[in-house]
Amino acid sequence: MKYRIHEIAKMLNISSQLLRYYEQNGLIAPSRDENGYRYYTPEDIHRLTGILRYKNMGFSLSECKALMYSCSLEETIAKQSRQYNLYAWNLLKQQCILETSLERLKEWEMYREGKCKEVFVQSPDILRITLNTPQKSNKEIINLMPVSFICPLLDLEHAEEIDWGFAIEKQYLDRLGLPVLQAYEHISGSVSLSFVAETMGNTYLSKEMFLQKKEELEKHGYHVKGKIWGQTIGNYLDDKQVHHRLHRFYMPIETISD
């Protein structure tokens, strides 16, 4: 049985151009009739379905070619095992993205409904880097956004300005099996006042905002005992074209001793 290129393209739902591309790269070698026209045999169809199978598994064309024509049994198993592990990790990453995206969505809905209240909570463990962290360490966290997040931080005792960086909850780094790099600052979870800070237009986060929170806490018998950190929820433009920015903050506290 012989098939023309357009018949194979229709049969496999691919383009004739793709078939020619595979031929140019040595993945298939269709025969030609006395007039020079390509024709494909059932064996060619078998090869093409194998190529498409490996391609849909995420292998490169060179890997597809090796798997089709030169890999031993052990090499075939090893390559497919590595690809399976990659797919499993990417699926886990997508699950983490889904979870964190849902949390951000809940924050937006609470904000819209006016339900963003100050509450005492146990803050999560996070690993953080500053914007000046070496590129390799920065890349590890930034590539995990939105599981990772923009993280403003302020040390009321020793700093005058907000330090901007990126962070990720330690639980997600552990779940993804990623190492804790030396450049990361580990901020342990603690009892904290959790609140949403909103800035608009040309007004930005400042130390004064947090000093006011500190004074309010002290009036109620609490003391700020560490670095204040937050995560940027996002931004939007209102009907008057004013830019709003929302951040969820955690202000670690302890009871003032008598």
N, C-alpha and C positions, 0 to 999 in steps of 0.2 A: 504494500500500500504506500502510495506516494502523495505528499501534500505540498501545495504551494505555500509561500510565505504568508500570504494574506489569510489562508485557511488556518494555519497554525496560530497566527495572531488572534483570529476570531475565537478559535477553540480554547486558547489559554487566557483570553481577555488581556492581552498585552499588545503593544504596538509593533509594527514591522520594523520601525527604527530600533527598538530595543533588541529585537532578534538580530539585527545586523550588528549592533553594538556588542552583543555576546559573541558573535562570530569573530569580530575584530579583536576581541580580547582572549580568544582561544577557548572559550567555554563550550562552544559547539562548532561542528564542522559539517554543515549540510552538503550533500552531493549536488552536482549540477548535471543537467541533461545535455544532449547534443547541441542545443541552442544556447547553452550557458545559463539557463534559468535554475535557480535554487529549487531543490525539493527536499522534503523532510520525511524520514521513515518513522515507524513506531518506536525504534530505538532512540531516535532524536527526541521524540516526545517524552520518553522516559527520562532522558538527560535533562531536558528543559524543566520538567516537573521537579526533579531533584534540585536543580539550581534555584527555582522559585521557592521551594520548601526551605532551603538553607538561607536564602535572602530574607524571607519573612521571619526567620529566627534571629535576624540581626547580623548575620555574617557579611563581611565585605566580599566583593567579587573575587578577590584573590583567594580568600578563605573558601568560598564556594567552589572554586576551581580545584583547590587542594582536596577538599572533602569529596569531591566527585571523582577525582582521578588519581590521587597519589597518597592519601592518608592510610596508614595501617589501622587495624582494629583499635589498638591502644590509643593512637593519635586521634581517631574519630571520637572515641569515648571521652578523651581528655578535653578536646575542643568543645564538645557539646556540654560537658559538665561545667566548664568555665562559663559558657553562655547561659546555662541554666542559673548558675549562681548570680550572674549579672542581672538577669531578669528578676530573680527573687529579690535582690537588693533594691532594684528600681521600683518594684512593686511595694516593698516596705517603705521606701522613700515617699511614694505617692500616698500611702496610708497616713504617714506623718504629715504630709502637706494637707491632706483632707482634714485631719484632726485640728491642726493649727488654723486652717482657713475657717473652719466652723467656729472656733473660739473667737476669731476676729469678727465674724459675722454677728455673733451673739453680742459682742461689744457694741457694734453699730446699732443693732436693734434696741439695746438698752439705752443707748444715747438718744436715739430718736424718740423713745417713749419717756425720756426724762427719768430713767431708773438707775443712773450711774451714781451710786451712793458710796460714801466712805465706809469701809468695813475693815475689821481686823482679820487678817488671814495669815496662813503660813506661806510665805513666798517660796517660789520654786528655786532649786539649785540651778545656777546658770554658769556658763563659761563664757568669758567676754574677752574681746580684743579691742584696742583703740584703733583709730584711723591710721595711726603711725606704725602699727605693727608690721613687721616684714611681710612682703607680698605673699609668700607661700602660706603662712598661717592665716592671713586675711582671706585668701582664696578658698581655703577649706570651709570656712563659715559662710562667706558670701554666696558660694555656690549652692548652699542649702536653703536659701531664702525661697519661700516664706516660712519654712520651719525655723530658720534663724531670723533675726529681726534687728532693726536699728535700735540701739540701746543708749539713751542718754544717761549719764551718771554724774552725781554730785557728792563730794565730800564736804559737808558743811563746815567742818573744823579746819580744813587745810586747803580749800580751793575757793576761788572767787567765781569761776565760770563752769558751765556745763561741759563735761568731757563726752564727746560723741564717739560711738563705736558700734560694734556688732556683737550680738550674743546669741546663744542657743541654750535651751534648757538641757541640763546634763542627761536627763532621761532619754532625750532623743538621740544624743550622741552615742549613748550606751546601746540603744536599740538598733542603731545603724552600724554598730560595730566599729566606730571610728575612734582613733586614738586621741587622748587628751594631750595636746601639744604643750610644750614648755611655755610658749608665748601666751597661753590662755590664763586669764585671771579667774580663779574659782571664787564665786560669791555664794556662800552657803545659804540655804533657805532659813528663814527666821520669822518670828512673829512680827508682822508689819502692818502698818496702816496702808491700805490699798485704796487708791483714788484715781480718777481720770482728770488730767490737766488738759485744758483746751486753750490754744492760742489762736489769735485771729489777725489777719492783715499783717501789719508791720510789728505786731507785738509777739515776742518770742519768749521761750522759757528763760527764767532768770533765777538767781539765788534768792532774791527777795521773796518770790512766791513760796519757796520752801521754808524760809525763815518764819513766815507767817504761820505755816502749818506747824512748825516746831513750837512756836509760842502757844498755839491753841492746844497742842498736846500737853505741854507743861502745865497749863492751867488745869488739866484733868488728871494730873499725876503721872504723866509718862515722859520718858526721856528718849531722844533719838540716839541710837547707839552704834551706828555704822553708816556705810555709804548708801545713799538713796539712788536707786536705779529704776529704769522704766523701759517700756517697749512702745515703739510708735505703732499706733493702731492704723493710722492713715490720714487722709485729708479729703476735703471736698470744697466745692465752690457754692456759696449760697445764692439766693435770688438777686442779691445786690452786688454780686461779683466779688464778694469778700472771701478770702481764702481762710479756711478753718483747718487746724491741725490737732489731732487727738493723740494723747499718750496715756498709757496705764502705768502708774508709778507704785513702787513699794518702798515705804519709809520704815526701816527697822526700829523697833521700840523696845523699851523695858520699863518696868514700873520704877518710879523714883523711890529710893529707900527713905524711910522716915529718919 
